[in-house]
Amino acid sequence: MSDVFFPKMTGDGAENGVLATWYVADGEQVKAEQLLAEVALDKVDAEVLAPGDGVVRLVVEEGAEVAQGALIARLE
């Protein structure tokens, strides 16, 4: 099992961001380095890639406000 986190996009990580878009569905099989989501923080966007192969389990809903470094999904 691997955890997927909202990336830390600022030095102190104090600001919250938004999980802008999921590119996969809950329960979908994914491959390492596959694009999982796009996140946004104060006009800065970043992509979140799968850390390995597995079945993705979404923890955070699309459009939700998320703390930097927070768990957003798990790979089983």
N, C-alpha and C positions, 0 to 999 in steps of 0.2 A: 504494500500500500504506500502511495506517495501523496503528500499534501501539496496543494497548490495555493499560493499566497498572493494577495494584492501586492504588487511591487512597491518598494520604498522609492519614491520619486523625488523626495526632497531630503536634504541633509538631516533634519531633525525628525522627519516622519510625523510631525504633529498634525498636519492638515488631513482631512478626510477626502477621499476621492469618490468616483462613481463607477460602478461596473456598467459600462456603456452598452456593450453587446456581447452576448454569448454566441459563439459560432458552432457550438455543439449542443446536443440535447442530453438531458439526464439519462444515464444508462447507455449512452453511445460508446462504442469501442473506438479508442484513439491510439495513435502511434506517437512515439517520442518526437518532440519538436513540432507537433501539429499545432496550428493556431487554435487556441481554446476561446480566448476572449480579448476584447479591447477595453481598456480602462482609461479613465480621464481624471486629471487633477489640474485645476486652474489653468486651462488652455494647453496642457501638455497631455498627449495621448501616448499610450504604450500598449504593446501586444503582450499577451500572456501565452506562453507555449507549454505544451505538455512536457513534464519532466521525464516521462517514460511511457511505455505502452500500458494500456489497461482500459477499464471501464470507468468512465467519468461519473461522479456523483456530485451534482451541484449543491453548494451550501448556501450561496447568496443568489438572490433573484436579480435579473437584469433590471437596471435602473436604480438599484439600491445604493445608498451612501455607505461607504466602506472605509474603515481605518487602514492606513498603510500598514502592511505587514500582516493583515488579518487573513485567516483561512477563507478561501472562496470556493474550493472544490477539493475532492479527493479522487485519487485513481485507485481502483481495486484491482 
